[in-house]
Amino acid sequence: MQTIDTDFLVIGSGVAGLRAAIELARHGRVTVVTKDIPTESSTEYAQGGVAVALSDEDEVGIHFEDTIKAGDGLCRENAVKVLVEEGPARILELIEWGAEFDKEGTKLSFTIEAAHSRRRILHAHGDSTGKELERVLINKVKTFKNIQRLQFCTSIDLIVEDERCLGVYALKDGDIIAVHAKATLLATGGAGQVFSRTTNPAVATGDGMAIAYRAGAILEDMEFVQFHPTVLFAPAAPQFLLSEAMRGEGAILRNIFKEPFMKNYHPDAELAPRDVVSRAIISEMVRTNSSNVYLDLTHRDSEFVKKRFPRIYSTCLQYDLNITRELIPVSPAAHYMMGGVRTDLNGATNIDGLYAAGEVACTGVHGANRLASNSLLEGLVYGYRAGVAAAQQGGQGPKVKGQERKTSDISAPDFDLEEVRTSLRRLMWEKVGIIRCGVSLNEAMEKLSEWKHILEMDFNTRRGLELKNMLTVGFLITGTALERKGSVGAHYRSDFKERGENWQRHISVRR
Protein backbone atom coordinates (compact mmCIF):
# COMPACT_ATOMS: atom_id res chain seq x y z
CA MET A 1 0.00 0.00 0.00
CA GLN A 2 1.26 3.46 -0.84
CA THR A 3 1.73 5.62 2.24
CA ILE A 4 2.06 9.38 2.48
CA ASP A 5 3.50 10.99 5.60
CA THR A 6 2.57 14.56 6.40
CA ASP A 7 2.34 16.74 9.51
CA PHE A 8 -1.26 17.86 9.02
CA LEU A 9 -4.06 16.35 6.98
CA VAL A 10 -7.09 18.37 5.83
CA ILE A 11 -9.96 16.45 4.22
CA GLY A 12 -12.01 18.87 2.11
CA SER A 13 -11.28 22.07 0.21
CA GLY A 14 -14.21 24.40 0.92
CA VAL A 15 -13.90 27.61 2.94
CA ALA A 16 -13.26 25.84 6.28
CA GLY A 17 -10.67 23.40 4.92
CA LEU A 18 -8.72 26.03 2.99
CA ARG A 19 -8.71 28.50 5.89
CA ALA A 20 -7.43 25.75 8.21
CA ALA A 21 -4.75 24.70 5.69
CA ILE A 22 -3.44 28.27 5.46
CA GLU A 23 -3.05 28.35 9.25
CA LEU A 24 -1.47 24.89 9.45
CA ALA A 25 1.04 25.67 6.69
CA ARG A 26 2.82 28.01 9.08
CA HIS A 27 3.65 25.00 11.28
CA GLY A 28 4.56 22.13 8.95
CA ARG A 29 3.69 20.07 5.89
CA VAL A 30 -0.02 20.04 4.98
CA THR A 31 -1.83 17.59 2.71
CA VAL A 32 -5.29 18.61 1.47
CA VAL A 33 -7.35 15.65 0.25
CA THR A 34 -10.28 16.39 -2.07
CA LYS A 35 -12.78 13.95 -3.56
CA ASP A 36 -13.11 15.97 -6.76
CA ILE A 37 -11.47 19.09 -8.15
CA PRO A 38 -10.54 21.57 -5.34
CA THR A 39 -13.31 24.04 -6.26
CA GLU A 40 -16.13 21.47 -6.12
CA SER A 41 -17.71 22.24 -2.75
CA SER A 42 -20.76 23.97 -1.29
CA THR A 43 -18.61 27.11 -0.88
CA GLU A 44 -18.41 27.45 -4.67
CA TYR A 45 -22.23 27.50 -4.95
CA ALA A 46 -22.98 29.84 -2.02
CA GLN A 47 -24.86 32.75 -3.62
CA GLY A 48 -26.38 34.80 -0.84
CA GLY A 49 -23.37 36.20 0.90
CA VAL A 50 -21.53 36.29 4.19
CA ALA A 51 -23.05 37.85 7.32
CA VAL A 52 -20.77 40.06 9.39
CA ALA A 53 -21.27 43.06 11.69
CA LEU A 54 -19.15 45.61 9.83
CA SER A 55 -21.66 48.23 8.69
CA ASP A 56 -22.19 51.56 10.46
CA GLU A 57 -25.74 50.60 11.52
CA ASP A 58 -24.77 47.19 12.91
CA GLU A 59 -23.19 45.83 16.09
CA VAL A 60 -21.70 42.48 17.07
CA GLY A 61 -24.30 42.24 19.86
CA ILE A 62 -27.18 42.59 17.39
CA HIS A 63 -25.71 39.90 15.11
CA PHE A 64 -25.43 37.69 18.23
CA GLU A 65 -29.11 38.23 19.12
CA ASP A 66 -30.32 37.52 15.57
CA THR A 67 -28.33 34.26 15.46
CA ILE A 68 -29.66 33.14 18.85
CA LYS A 69 -33.23 33.95 17.84
CA ALA A 70 -32.99 32.03 14.55
CA GLY A 71 -31.49 29.04 16.39
CA ASP A 72 -34.79 28.69 18.28
CA GLY A 73 -33.34 28.18 21.75
CA LEU A 74 -30.67 25.59 20.92
CA CYS A 75 -27.62 27.68 20.00
CA ARG A 76 -24.57 27.36 22.26
CA GLU A 77 -24.11 30.98 23.26
CA ASN A 78 -20.32 30.79 23.70
CA ALA A 79 -20.01 29.42 20.13
CA VAL A 80 -22.16 32.22 18.70
CA LYS A 81 -20.13 34.79 20.66
CA VAL A 82 -16.93 33.52 19.04
CA LEU A 83 -18.55 33.60 15.58
CA VAL A 84 -19.81 37.18 15.70
CA GLU A 85 -16.84 38.65 17.59
CA GLU A 86 -14.10 37.08 15.45
CA GLY A 87 -16.01 37.34 12.16
CA PRO A 88 -15.02 40.93 11.28
CA ALA A 89 -11.28 40.15 11.61
CA ARG A 90 -11.58 37.14 9.30
CA ILE A 91 -13.43 39.18 6.66
CA LEU A 92 -10.98 42.10 6.80
CA GLU A 93 -8.18 39.56 6.39
CA LEU A 94 -9.86 38.23 3.22
CA ILE A 95 -10.13 41.77 1.84
CA GLU A 96 -6.41 42.19 2.55
CA TRP A 97 -5.79 39.00 0.53
CA GLY A 98 -7.70 40.41 -2.43
CA ALA A 99 -11.39 39.61 -1.88
CA GLU A 100 -13.55 41.94 -3.98
CA PHE A 101 -16.87 42.44 -2.22
CA ASP A 102 -19.50 44.64 -3.88
CA LYS A 103 -19.41 48.33 -2.98
CA GLU A 104 -21.54 51.44 -3.11
CA GLY A 105 -19.03 54.08 -4.07
CA THR A 106 -16.02 53.47 -1.82
CA LYS A 107 -17.98 51.74 0.98
CA LEU A 108 -18.86 48.07 1.28
CA SER A 109 -22.42 47.30 0.20
CA PHE A 110 -24.57 45.41 2.73
CA THR A 111 -27.94 43.76 2.08
CA ILE A 112 -30.56 42.22 4.33
CA GLU A 113 -31.88 38.64 4.40
CA ALA A 114 -34.57 36.76 6.32
CA ALA A 115 -34.34 36.91 10.13
CA HIS A 116 -31.59 39.58 10.11
CA SER A 117 -32.56 42.84 11.79
CA ARG A 118 -29.80 44.86 10.08
CA ARG A 119 -28.26 45.10 6.61
CA ARG A 120 -25.14 42.98 7.21
CA ILE A 121 -24.79 40.62 4.25
CA LEU A 122 -21.67 41.19 2.17
CA HIS A 123 -21.83 39.84 -1.38
CA ALA A 124 -19.47 39.57 -4.35
CA HIS A 125 -20.37 39.95 -8.05
CA GLY A 126 -24.02 40.16 -6.99
CA ASP A 127 -24.72 36.50 -6.24
CA SER A 128 -21.34 34.68 -6.44
CA THR A 129 -19.95 35.30 -2.95
CA GLY A 130 -18.82 31.73 -2.27
CA LYS A 131 -17.01 31.60 -5.60
CA GLU A 132 -15.09 34.76 -4.69
CA LEU A 133 -14.10 33.39 -1.26
CA GLU A 134 -12.94 30.14 -2.85
CA ARG A 135 -10.86 32.07 -5.42
CA VAL A 136 -9.11 34.16 -2.77
CA LEU A 137 -8.41 31.21 -0.45
CA ILE A 138 -7.09 28.98 -3.25
CA ASN A 139 -4.77 31.79 -4.41
CA LYS A 140 -3.52 32.18 -0.83
CA VAL A 141 -2.96 28.41 -0.49
CA LYS A 142 -0.85 28.48 -3.67
CA THR A 143 1.62 30.84 -1.96
CA PHE A 144 2.62 28.06 0.45
CA LYS A 145 5.10 25.54 -1.00
CA ASN A 146 4.42 23.08 1.84
CA ILE A 147 0.74 22.51 1.02
CA GLN A 148 0.26 19.38 -1.10
CA ARG A 149 -3.09 18.65 -2.77
CA LEU A 150 -4.43 15.16 -3.50
CA GLN A 151 -7.32 15.38 -5.97
CA PHE A 152 -9.91 12.72 -6.86
CA CYS A 153 -9.14 10.95 -3.61
CA THR A 154 -12.10 9.47 -1.64
CA SER A 155 -11.74 8.90 2.10
CA ILE A 156 -12.56 5.33 3.17
CA ASP A 157 -12.00 5.35 6.94
CA LEU A 158 -9.98 7.20 9.55
CA ILE A 159 -6.91 5.45 10.94
CA VAL A 160 -7.46 5.26 14.71
CA GLU A 161 -5.14 3.50 17.14
CA ASP A 162 -5.22 3.67 20.95
CA GLU A 163 -8.08 6.22 20.67
CA ARG A 164 -5.95 8.59 18.61
CA CYS A 165 -6.52 9.54 14.97
CA LEU A 166 -3.40 9.00 12.86
CA GLY A 167 -4.72 9.85 9.40
CA VAL A 168 -6.97 8.31 6.78
CA TYR A 169 -7.24 5.39 4.37
CA ALA A 170 -8.33 6.70 0.99
CA LEU A 171 -9.10 5.47 -2.51
CA LYS A 172 -7.17 7.01 -5.39
CA ASP A 173 -7.18 5.68 -8.95
CA GLY A 174 -8.60 2.38 -7.73
CA ASP A 175 -5.83 1.83 -5.16
CA ILE A 176 -5.91 2.25 -1.39
CA ILE A 177 -3.44 4.72 0.06
CA ALA A 178 -2.76 5.59 3.69
CA VAL A 179 -2.13 9.23 4.61
CA HIS A 180 -0.45 9.46 8.03
CA ALA A 181 -0.60 12.73 10.02
CA LYS A 182 -0.25 13.86 13.62
CA ALA A 183 -3.45 15.91 13.26
CA THR A 184 -6.39 15.30 10.90
CA LEU A 185 -9.04 17.94 10.17
CA LEU A 186 -12.40 17.08 8.63
CA ALA A 187 -13.84 19.82 6.40
CA THR A 188 -15.95 17.65 4.11
CA GLY A 189 -19.12 19.77 4.16
CA GLY A 190 -22.69 18.55 4.49
CA ALA A 191 -24.93 15.68 3.44
CA GLY A 192 -27.64 17.17 1.22
CA GLN A 193 -27.30 14.35 -1.33
CA VAL A 194 -29.03 12.05 1.17
CA PHE A 195 -32.26 13.76 -0.04
CA SER A 196 -33.64 13.57 -3.59
CA ARG A 197 -34.20 17.34 -3.71
CA THR A 198 -31.14 19.29 -2.63
CA THR A 199 -29.17 22.42 -3.46
CA ASN A 200 -25.91 20.66 -2.55
CA PRO A 201 -23.26 19.63 -5.10
CA ALA A 202 -22.79 15.93 -5.92
CA VAL A 203 -19.86 15.65 -3.47
CA ALA A 204 -22.04 16.39 -0.40
CA THR A 205 -22.69 12.79 0.65
CA GLY A 206 -21.95 13.08 4.38
CA ASP A 207 -18.54 11.40 4.09
CA GLY A 208 -16.89 13.22 7.01
CA MET A 209 -19.81 12.58 9.36
CA ALA A 210 -19.92 8.89 8.42
CA ILE A 211 -16.19 8.16 8.74
CA ALA A 212 -16.06 10.09 12.03
CA TYR A 213 -19.01 8.05 13.34
CA ARG A 214 -17.36 4.77 12.34
CA ALA A 215 -14.19 5.88 14.13
CA GLY A 216 -16.07 6.52 17.40
CA ALA A 217 -16.59 10.28 17.24
CA ILE A 218 -19.66 11.83 18.86
CA LEU A 219 -22.18 13.38 16.48
CA GLU A 220 -24.82 15.84 17.63
CA ASP A 221 -28.04 17.59 16.46
CA MET A 222 -28.35 15.33 13.40
CA GLU A 223 -32.14 15.74 13.28
CA PHE A 224 -31.77 19.42 12.36
CA VAL A 225 -31.64 19.64 8.56
CA GLN A 226 -32.34 23.01 6.98
CA PHE A 227 -34.45 23.02 3.84
CA HIS A 228 -34.03 26.03 1.58
CA PRO A 229 -37.48 27.40 0.66
CA THR A 230 -36.79 28.58 -2.88
CA VAL A 231 -35.15 26.18 -5.32
CA LEU A 232 -35.89 26.24 -9.06
CA PHE A 233 -38.61 23.76 -9.94
CA ALA A 234 -38.54 23.01 -13.66
CA PRO A 235 -38.45 19.57 -15.32
CA ALA A 236 -35.39 20.19 -17.52
CA ALA A 237 -33.49 22.39 -15.05
CA PRO A 238 -31.12 21.43 -12.22
CA GLN A 239 -32.14 22.02 -8.59
CA PHE A 240 -30.71 25.51 -8.68
CA LEU A 241 -30.77 27.63 -5.54
CA LEU A 242 -32.61 30.96 -5.72
CA SER A 243 -30.92 33.01 -3.04
CA GLU A 244 -32.55 34.21 0.17
CA ALA A 245 -31.33 37.62 -0.95
CA MET A 246 -34.07 37.72 -3.61
CA ARG A 247 -36.69 37.86 -0.86
CA GLY A 248 -34.46 40.36 0.92
CA GLU A 249 -34.74 42.53 -2.19
CA GLY A 250 -38.54 42.30 -2.24
CA ALA A 251 -39.40 39.07 -4.11
CA ILE A 252 -42.94 37.87 -3.28
CA LEU A 253 -44.02 34.24 -2.88
CA ARG A 254 -47.27 33.40 -4.72
CA ASN A 255 -49.26 30.18 -4.96
CA ILE A 256 -50.33 28.64 -8.30
CA PHE A 257 -53.32 31.01 -8.36
CA LYS A 258 -50.75 33.87 -8.23
CA GLU A 259 -51.95 34.89 -4.73
CA PRO A 260 -49.38 36.07 -2.13
CA PHE A 261 -49.68 33.82 0.92
CA MET A 262 -46.81 34.36 3.38
CA LYS A 263 -48.74 36.90 5.51
CA ASN A 264 -51.15 34.05 6.36
CA TYR A 265 -48.30 32.10 7.95
CA HIS A 266 -46.01 34.66 9.63
CA PRO A 267 -46.07 38.44 10.35
CA ASP A 268 -42.64 38.82 8.69
CA ALA A 269 -44.05 37.23 5.52
CA GLU A 270 -41.24 36.56 3.01
CA LEU A 271 -38.61 37.55 5.58
CA ALA A 272 -39.67 34.92 8.14
CA PRO A 273 -37.01 32.33 9.16
CA ARG A 274 -36.24 29.66 6.55
CA ASP A 275 -37.92 26.78 8.38
CA VAL A 276 -41.17 28.77 8.63
CA VAL A 277 -41.07 29.71 4.93
CA SER A 278 -40.33 26.13 3.84
CA ARG A 279 -43.26 24.71 5.84
CA ALA A 280 -45.54 27.48 4.59
CA ILE A 281 -44.69 26.63 0.99
CA ILE A 282 -45.31 22.90 1.59
CA SER A 283 -48.63 23.72 3.30
CA GLU A 284 -49.67 25.94 0.39
CA MET A 285 -48.68 23.26 -2.15
CA VAL A 286 -50.84 20.71 -0.28
CA ARG A 287 -53.73 23.19 0.03
CA THR A 288 -53.70 24.01 -3.71
CA ASN A 289 -52.74 20.48 -4.81
CA SER A 290 -49.69 21.72 -6.70
CA SER A 291 -46.03 20.73 -7.04
CA ASN A 292 -44.62 24.24 -6.70
CA VAL A 293 -45.25 27.88 -5.84
CA TYR A 294 -43.83 31.00 -7.54
CA LEU A 295 -41.22 33.60 -6.65
CA ASP A 296 -42.10 36.99 -8.13
CA LEU A 297 -39.51 39.69 -8.74
CA THR A 298 -41.25 41.24 -11.77
CA HIS A 299 -42.20 44.42 -9.88
CA ARG A 300 -38.53 45.36 -9.41
CA ASP A 301 -36.60 47.30 -12.06
CA SER A 302 -35.25 44.80 -14.60
CA GLU A 303 -31.77 46.40 -14.75
CA PHE A 304 -31.51 46.23 -10.96
CA VAL A 305 -32.44 42.52 -10.99
CA LYS A 306 -29.86 41.71 -13.70
CA LYS A 307 -27.12 43.59 -11.85
CA ARG A 308 -27.99 42.25 -8.37
CA PHE A 309 -28.49 38.61 -9.43
CA PRO A 310 -26.41 38.12 -12.59
CA ARG A 311 -25.71 34.41 -12.04
CA ILE A 312 -29.34 33.59 -11.21
CA TYR A 313 -30.59 35.70 -14.14
CA SER A 314 -28.28 34.04 -16.70
CA THR A 315 -28.87 30.51 -15.36
CA CYS A 316 -32.65 30.85 -15.48
CA LEU A 317 -32.39 32.35 -18.98
CA GLN A 318 -30.68 29.13 -20.12
CA TYR A 319 -33.90 27.34 -19.20
CA ASP A 320 -36.07 29.83 -21.07
CA LEU A 321 -37.08 31.73 -17.95
CA ASN A 322 -36.67 35.51 -17.75
CA ILE A 323 -36.88 36.36 -14.03
CA THR A 324 -37.35 40.09 -14.75
CA ARG A 325 -40.64 39.35 -16.59
CA GLU A 326 -41.85 35.91 -15.47
CA LEU A 327 -42.77 34.22 -12.21
CA ILE A 328 -40.17 31.64 -11.14
CA PRO A 329 -41.49 28.17 -10.21
CA VAL A 330 -39.91 27.11 -6.89
CA SER A 331 -40.21 24.51 -4.14
CA PRO A 332 -38.01 23.66 -1.10
CA ALA A 333 -34.94 21.40 -1.10
CA ALA A 334 -32.48 20.07 1.50
CA HIS A 335 -29.79 22.69 1.98
CA TYR A 336 -27.73 22.63 5.19
CA MET A 337 -26.90 20.36 8.15
CA MET A 338 -27.00 22.13 11.50
CA GLY A 339 -25.72 18.94 13.17
CA GLY A 340 -22.51 17.03 12.62
CA VAL A 341 -19.34 15.93 14.39
CA ARG A 342 -19.40 17.48 17.85
CA THR A 343 -16.47 19.80 18.51
CA ASP A 344 -15.37 22.30 21.12
CA LEU A 345 -14.70 25.96 20.27
CA ASN A 346 -11.34 24.98 18.76
CA GLY A 347 -12.64 22.29 16.45
CA ALA A 348 -11.42 19.39 18.63
CA THR A 349 -13.54 16.22 18.68
CA ASN A 350 -13.63 13.52 21.39
CA ILE A 351 -10.93 11.61 19.46
CA ASP A 352 -7.37 12.79 20.08
CA GLY A 353 -5.81 14.20 16.91
CA LEU A 354 -9.14 14.60 15.09
CA TYR A 355 -10.60 18.05 14.39
CA ALA A 356 -13.58 19.26 12.35
CA ALA A 357 -14.74 22.62 10.96
CA GLY A 358 -17.46 23.97 8.72
CA GLU A 359 -20.70 22.17 7.88
CA VAL A 360 -19.36 18.73 8.85
CA ALA A 361 -18.90 19.98 12.43
CA CYS A 362 -21.40 20.83 15.13
CA THR A 363 -20.18 23.61 17.42
CA GLY A 364 -23.76 24.48 18.36
CA VAL A 365 -23.46 27.85 16.63
CA HIS A 366 -26.56 27.27 14.46
CA GLY A 367 -28.78 25.65 17.08
CA ALA A 368 -31.97 24.23 15.57
CA ASN A 369 -31.99 26.55 12.55
CA ARG A 370 -29.09 28.38 10.86
CA LEU A 371 -29.38 32.13 10.36
CA ALA A 372 -28.98 32.91 6.64
CA SER A 373 -25.40 33.64 5.49
CA ASN A 374 -23.77 32.58 8.77
CA SER A 375 -22.27 29.45 7.19
CA LEU A 376 -19.44 31.05 5.18
CA LEU A 377 -18.54 33.09 8.26
CA GLU A 378 -18.53 29.92 10.38
CA GLY A 379 -16.19 28.22 7.88
CA LEU A 380 -13.74 31.13 8.11
CA VAL A 381 -13.87 31.61 11.89
CA TYR A 382 -13.85 27.96 12.93
CA GLY A 383 -11.57 26.85 10.08
CA TYR A 384 -9.02 29.32 11.44
CA ARG A 385 -9.53 28.22 15.06
CA ALA A 386 -9.33 24.52 14.20
CA GLY A 387 -6.15 25.18 12.23
CA VAL A 388 -4.56 26.97 15.19
CA ALA A 389 -5.53 24.15 17.58
CA ALA A 390 -4.49 21.31 15.25
CA ALA A 391 -1.10 22.98 14.71
CA GLN A 392 -0.45 22.58 18.43
CA GLN A 393 -1.16 18.82 18.35
CA GLY A 394 1.72 17.22 20.27
CA GLY A 395 3.89 14.29 19.31
CA GLN A 396 6.04 13.33 16.37
CA GLY A 397 4.69 12.01 13.10
CA PRO A 398 2.58 8.93 13.85
CA LYS A 399 4.00 5.42 13.86
CA VAL A 400 1.12 3.33 12.57
CA LYS A 401 1.38 -0.20 13.93
CA GLY A 402 -2.01 -1.58 12.83
CA GLN A 403 -2.79 -3.87 9.92
CA GLU A 404 -2.82 -2.40 6.45
CA ARG A 405 -6.09 -2.54 4.57
CA LYS A 406 -5.79 -5.09 1.79
CA THR A 407 -7.37 -4.45 -1.59
CA SER A 408 -8.49 -8.09 -1.54
CA ASP A 409 -10.79 -7.22 1.40
CA ILE A 410 -12.95 -5.20 -0.98
CA SER A 411 -16.17 -6.88 -2.05
CA ALA A 412 -18.26 -6.31 -5.16
CA PRO A 413 -21.92 -5.49 -4.39
CA ASP A 414 -24.55 -8.10 -5.23
CA PHE A 415 -27.20 -5.41 -5.73
CA ASP A 416 -27.86 -2.47 -8.06
CA LEU A 417 -25.95 0.31 -6.34
CA GLU A 418 -27.53 3.16 -8.29
CA GLU A 419 -31.02 1.83 -7.69
CA VAL A 420 -30.46 1.69 -3.91
CA ARG A 421 -28.96 5.17 -3.95
CA THR A 422 -31.99 6.60 -5.77
CA SER A 423 -34.42 4.75 -3.47
CA LEU A 424 -32.58 5.98 -0.37
CA ARG A 425 -32.70 9.60 -1.50
CA ARG A 426 -36.40 9.39 -2.34
CA LEU A 427 -37.14 7.67 0.99
CA MET A 428 -35.37 10.39 3.00
CA TRP A 429 -37.16 13.18 1.08
CA GLU A 430 -40.62 11.64 1.45
CA LYS A 431 -40.41 10.25 5.01
CA VAL A 432 -37.72 12.32 6.80
CA GLY A 433 -38.19 15.67 5.06
CA ILE A 434 -39.67 19.04 5.98
CA ILE A 435 -42.73 17.73 7.84
CA ARG A 436 -42.18 14.52 9.85
CA CYS A 437 -44.23 12.24 12.09
CA GLY A 438 -43.72 9.01 14.03
CA VAL A 439 -45.40 6.93 11.33
CA SER A 440 -43.25 8.26 8.44
CA LEU A 441 -40.04 8.09 10.49
CA ASN A 442 -40.69 4.49 11.55
CA GLU A 443 -41.45 3.55 7.94
CA ALA A 444 -38.14 5.12 6.94
CA MET A 445 -36.25 3.25 9.67
CA GLU A 446 -37.85 -0.04 8.59
CA LYS A 447 -36.75 0.48 4.98
CA LEU A 448 -33.26 1.66 6.00
CA SER A 449 -32.86 -1.55 8.03
CA GLU A 450 -33.34 -3.59 4.86
CA TRP A 451 -30.12 -2.03 3.56
CA LYS A 452 -28.19 -2.45 6.81
CA HIS A 453 -25.92 -5.15 5.35
CA ILE A 454 -24.42 -2.48 3.05
CA LEU A 455 -22.87 -0.79 6.09
CA GLU A 456 -20.70 -3.90 6.68
CA MET A 457 -19.42 -3.96 3.11
CA ASP A 458 -16.17 -2.59 1.77
CA PHE A 459 -16.15 -0.84 -1.59
CA ASN A 460 -13.45 0.00 -4.12
CA THR A 461 -15.38 2.73 -5.94
CA ARG A 462 -16.31 6.29 -5.00
CA ARG A 463 -20.01 5.62 -5.66
CA GLY A 464 -19.98 2.58 -3.39
CA LEU A 465 -18.24 4.43 -0.57
CA GLU A 466 -20.65 7.34 -0.94
CA LEU A 467 -23.67 5.05 -0.71
CA LYS A 468 -22.32 3.53 2.53
CA ASN A 469 -21.82 7.02 3.96
CA MET A 470 -25.23 8.29 2.82
CA LEU A 471 -26.88 5.27 4.40
CA THR A 472 -25.00 5.89 7.67
CA VAL A 473 -26.12 9.53 7.75
CA GLY A 474 -29.68 8.49 6.81
CA PHE A 475 -29.82 6.23 9.87
CA LEU A 476 -28.47 9.00 12.12
CA ILE A 477 -30.91 11.68 10.90
CA THR A 478 -33.90 9.34 11.10
CA GLY A 479 -32.94 7.95 14.51
CA THR A 480 -32.48 11.33 16.14
CA ALA A 481 -35.67 12.68 14.47
CA LEU A 482 -37.58 9.78 16.09
CA GLU A 483 -35.90 10.51 19.42
CA ARG A 484 -36.91 14.20 19.43
CA LYS A 485 -40.63 14.04 20.20
CA GLY A 486 -41.34 17.72 19.68
CA SER A 487 -40.97 20.50 17.12
CA VAL A 488 -38.01 22.86 17.36
CA GLY A 489 -36.49 24.98 14.55
CA ALA A 490 -36.03 23.01 11.35
CA HIS A 491 -37.23 19.76 13.00
CA TYR A 492 -41.01 19.74 12.71
CA ARG A 493 -43.22 16.82 13.74
CA SER A 494 -46.92 16.96 12.86
CA ASP A 495 -47.62 14.53 15.73
CA PHE A 496 -45.71 16.64 18.30
CA LYS A 497 -46.29 20.26 17.29
CA GLU A 498 -45.20 21.68 20.67
CA ARG A 499 -41.58 21.75 21.80
CA GLY A 500 -42.05 18.77 24.11
CA GLU A 501 -40.37 17.83 27.37
CA ASN A 502 -36.67 18.50 27.93
CA TRP A 503 -36.61 20.18 24.49
CA GLN A 504 -33.40 22.11 25.11
CA ARG A 505 -31.24 18.99 25.27
CA HIS A 506 -28.82 18.21 22.44
CA ILE A 507 -29.14 14.63 21.18
CA SER A 508 -25.73 12.97 20.82
CA VAL A 509 -24.98 9.72 19.02
CA ARG A 510 -21.90 7.53 19.16
CA ARG A 511 -21.20 4.18 17.63
Buried (B, 14 or more C-beta within 10 A) or exposed (E): EEEBBBBBBBBBBBBBBBBBBBBBBEBBBBBBBBBBEBBBBBBBBBBBBBBBBBBEEBEBEBBBBBBBBBBBBBBBBEBBBBBBBBBBEBBEBBBEEEBEBBEEEEEBBBBBBBBBEBBBBBBBEBBBBBBBBBBBBBEBBEEBEBBBBBBEBBBBBBBBEEEBBBBBBBBBEEEBBBBBBBBBBBBBBBBBBBBBBBBBBEBBBBBBBBBBBBBBBBBBBBBBBBBBBBBBBBEEBEBBBBBBBBBBBEBBBBBBEEEBBBEEBBEBBBBBBBBBBBBBBBBBBEEBEBEBBBBBBBEBEBEEBBEBBBBBBEBBEEEEBBBBEBBBBBBBBBBBBBBBBBBBBBBBBBBBBBBBBBBBBBBBBBBBBBBBBBBBBBBBBBBBBBBBBBBEBEEEBBEBEEEEBEEEEBEEBEEEBEEBBEBBBEBBBEBBBBBBBBEBBEBBBEBBEEBEEBBEBBBBBBBBBBBBBBBBBBBBBBBBBBEBBBBBBBBBBEEBEEBEEEBEEBBBBEE
